[in-house]
Amino acid sequence: MQPSAARSSGCPPDRHDSRFPMDRRTALRLAGGGAVGVLALGAAVGCATEDTVHEPDPLAAQEVKARTDAAAATAAIALAPHKHAALTAIATERTAHADALRAEIARVIGVYGDGTTPAHRTRASAPGPAAGSAAVASGTAVPPVAAPSLDTLRAQLTESRQSAAALASSQSGYRAGLLASISAACAAEAGVLLA
């Protein structure tokens, strides 16, 4: 009996009769190439331009209020020079509040290693009632304001206190504490320093 040519290698005959011959090395190359392709596609999709428009940070309106209050307190010195020390303290505190709010907003957005922040498209916030001044974007300087009376400034600080307290109840953690502290400071400024 003559051995067949297919049996000479010691492998079953169906291994050699395959229509698509593929050895282990070829299969591993294809699998590795596919995995690299999937990773490259994932990286390309992840780095694509983000078209999401985010809601404005709720602290941004509080920052604008703080800067407006500071500018109003500085302007009020012209009408009430006898309250110079109190008005200067209010302006300094409200500027510190605005800076703390800006730092928290920047922390949430994130900062790159070189100090820049990511591009972050944000929907324009609806301008609230600005006490005699034009609406100001968060993070920008407030234009000069007309000197308000002490009663007007007191009412403005009371409104800022109420606004910060209301927002504090909807926030959590550090943000809630920051807003509660700002609310308490506004209450002290309106009730004690301007009394």
C-alpha positions as CSV (number, residue, x, y, z in Angstrom):
1,M,0.0,0.0,0.0
2,Q,1.4,3.3,-1.1
3,P,1.1,6.3,1.3
4,S,-0.7,9.3,-0.2
5,A,1.1,12.6,-0.6
6,A,-1.2,14.3,1.8
7,R,-0.3,12.0,4.6
8,S,3.4,12.4,4.1
9,S,3.6,15.4,6.5
10,G,1.8,13.6,9.3
11,C,-1.0,16.2,9.4
12,P,-4.6,15.3,8.7
13,P,-5.6,15.8,5.1
14,D,-8.1,18.6,5.8
15,R,-5.4,21.0,7.1
16,H,-3.8,21.2,3.7
17,D,-7.0,21.3,1.6
18,S,-8.1,24.7,3.0
19,R,-9.3,27.3,0.5
20,F,-7.7,30.2,2.5
21,P,-4.4,29.0,3.9
22,M,-3.6,31.0,7.1
23,D,-1.0,30.0,9.6
24,R,-0.8,31.2,13.2
25,R,1.6,34.0,12.4
26,T,-0.7,35.5,9.8
27,A,-3.7,35.3,12.1
28,L,-1.8,37.1,14.9
29,R,-0.7,39.8,12.5
30,L,-4.3,40.4,11.4
31,A,-5.5,40.5,15.0
32,G,-2.7,42.9,16.0
33,G,-3.4,45.2,13.0
34,G,-7.1,45.2,13.8
35,A,-6.4,46.1,17.4
36,V,-4.1,49.0,16.4
37,G,-6.7,50.2,13.9
38,V,-9.4,50.2,16.6
39,L,-7.1,52.2,19.0
40,A,-6.2,54.7,16.3
41,L,-9.8,55.2,15.4
42,G,-10.7,55.7,19.1
43,A,-7.9,58.3,19.4
44,A,-9.0,60.1,16.3
45,V,-12.6,60.3,17.5
46,G,-11.5,61.3,21.0
47,C,-9.4,64.2,19.6
48,A,-12.1,65.4,17.3
49,T,-13.5,68.9,17.8
50,E,-16.1,69.0,20.5
51,D,-19.3,70.8,19.4
52,T,-21.0,70.6,22.7
53,V,-22.3,73.9,24.0
54,H,-22.2,73.9,27.8
55,E,-24.5,75.7,30.2
56,P,-22.8,78.7,31.9
57,D,-21.3,78.0,35.3
58,P,-23.8,79.2,37.9
59,L,-20.9,80.9,39.8
60,A,-20.3,83.2,36.8
61,A,-23.3,85.4,37.6
62,Q,-22.1,85.7,41.2
63,E,-18.7,86.7,40.1
64,V,-20.2,89.5,38.0
65,K,-22.3,90.6,40.9
66,A,-19.3,90.7,43.2
67,R,-17.3,92.8,40.7
68,T,-20.3,95.2,40.2
69,D,-20.7,95.6,44.0
70,A,-17.0,96.3,44.4
71,A,-17.1,99.0,41.6
72,A,-20.3,100.5,43.2
73,A,-18.7,100.6,46.6
74,T,-15.6,102.4,45.2
75,A,-17.8,104.9,43.4
76,A,-19.9,105.5,46.5
77,I,-16.9,107.0,48.3
78,A,-17.4,110.2,46.3
79,L,-20.9,110.7,47.8
80,A,-20.1,109.5,51.3
81,P,-16.4,110.4,52.1
82,H,-17.2,109.9,55.9
83,K,-17.7,106.1,55.1
84,H,-14.4,105.8,53.1
85,A,-13.0,103.0,55.3
86,A,-16.2,101.0,55.3
87,L,-16.7,101.4,51.5
88,T,-13.0,100.5,50.9
89,A,-13.4,97.4,53.0
90,I,-16.6,96.4,51.0
91,A,-14.8,96.9,47.7
92,T,-11.8,94.9,48.8
93,E,-14.0,92.0,50.1
94,R,-16.2,91.9,47.1
95,T,-13.2,91.9,44.8
96,A,-11.8,89.0,46.9
97,H,-15.2,87.2,46.5
98,A,-15.0,87.7,42.7
99,D,-11.4,86.4,42.6
100,A,-12.4,83.3,44.6
101,L,-15.4,82.6,42.4
102,R,-13.2,83.0,39.2
103,A,-10.6,80.6,40.7
104,E,-13.4,78.0,41.4
105,I,-14.8,78.4,37.9
106,A,-11.2,77.9,36.4
107,R,-10.7,74.8,38.6
108,V,-13.8,73.2,37.3
109,I,-13.0,73.9,33.7
110,G,-9.5,72.7,34.2
111,V,-6.1,74.2,33.4
112,Y,-3.4,72.7,31.1
113,G,0.2,72.4,32.2
114,D,1.1,75.6,30.4
115,G,-1.5,77.6,32.3
116,T,-4.1,77.8,29.5
117,T,-7.6,76.6,29.8
118,P,-9.4,74.3,27.3
119,A,-11.7,75.8,24.7
120,H,-15.1,75.6,26.3
121,R,-18.1,76.8,24.3
122,T,-20.6,78.1,26.7
123,R,-24.2,79.3,26.1
124,A,-24.6,83.0,26.8
125,S,-26.3,83.5,30.1
126,A,-29.4,85.6,30.3
127,P,-28.5,89.0,31.7
128,G,-30.1,89.6,35.1
129,P,-31.1,92.9,36.4
130,A,-27.9,94.9,36.5
131,A,-28.1,97.7,39.0
132,G,-27.7,100.6,36.6
133,S,-24.9,99.1,34.7
134,A,-24.5,97.2,31.5
135,A,-24.3,93.4,31.6
136,V,-20.7,92.3,32.1
137,A,-19.1,89.0,31.1
138,S,-17.6,86.8,33.8
139,G,-13.9,87.3,34.2
140,T,-13.8,90.8,32.8
141,A,-13.4,94.2,34.4
142,V,-16.5,96.1,35.3
143,P,-16.8,99.5,33.6
144,P,-17.0,102.5,35.8
145,V,-20.4,103.0,37.4
146,A,-22.3,106.1,38.7
147,A,-21.8,106.7,42.4
148,P,-24.8,105.0,44.2
149,S,-26.3,106.3,47.4
150,L,-25.6,104.3,50.6
151,D,-29.2,103.1,50.5
152,T,-28.8,101.9,46.9
153,L,-25.6,100.1,47.7
154,R,-27.1,98.5,50.8
155,A,-30.0,97.2,48.6
156,Q,-27.6,95.9,46.0
157,L,-25.6,94.1,48.7
158,T,-28.8,92.6,50.2
159,E,-29.8,91.4,46.7
160,S,-26.3,89.8,46.3
161,R,-26.7,88.2,49.7
162,Q,-30.0,86.6,48.8
163,S,-28.8,85.5,45.4
164,A,-25.7,83.8,46.9
165,A,-27.7,82.1,49.6
166,A,-30.3,80.8,47.1
167,L,-27.5,79.4,44.9
168,A,-25.7,77.9,47.9
169,S,-28.7,75.7,48.6
170,S,-28.5,74.2,45.2
171,Q,-24.7,73.5,45.2
172,S,-22.7,71.1,47.3
173,G,-19.3,70.8,48.9
174,Y,-16.8,73.7,48.5
175,R,-19.1,75.6,46.2
176,A,-21.9,75.7,48.7
177,G,-19.5,76.8,51.5
178,L,-18.0,79.5,49.3
179,L,-21.4,80.9,48.4
180,A,-22.7,80.7,52.0
181,S,-19.6,82.6,53.1
182,I,-20.1,85.2,50.4
183,S,-23.8,85.5,51.5
184,A,-22.8,86.0,55.2
185,A,-20.2,88.6,54.2
186,C,-22.7,90.6,52.1
187,A,-25.1,90.5,55.1
188,A,-22.4,91.9,57.4
189,E,-21.4,94.6,54.8
190,A,-25.0,95.7,54.3
191,G,-26.1,95.4,57.9
192,V,-23.0,96.5,59.8
193,L,-20.5,98.4,57.6
194,L,-23.2,100.5,56.0
195,A,-25.4,101.0,59.1
